Amino acid sequence: MSNELIEVLTKTGEEYRAKISNDSRFYLEVDIGNQGEKMGYPLIKEEYDGVKAIVPLKTPVTGVRVRVDGRTFVHYAQLESGIAIPGYVAKESGLPHKAYKPNDSMILNFA
């Protein structure tokens, strides 16, 4: 399953590449399980349903915004693509990553 997880995380990073700014306070949430399901991986859907990757955005998107305490992401890891995922998911994937350093205050964008 780790090859499938790697593919899901890689494709997610590629999908949002043009919108990512590694140190932004604005972000979108992407459900890893749903991404896996869209790609035809039911085991990823089952294992990671409800697990969110965050996509730090260059600019905010139109729609509702909610302020979130940056400490929410204390155990997140940032992949080379710029998306941030829970640390345990990063370890399970085996992809290169570093500790994610969120802003003190983050702003979740709902598109």
Secondary structure, 3 states (H helix, E strand, C coil): CHHHHHHHHHHHHHHHHHHECCCCCEEEEEEHHHHHHHCCCHHHHHHHCCCEEEEEECCCCCCEEEEEEHHHHCCEEEECCCCEEEHHHHHHHCCCEEECCCCCEEEEEEC
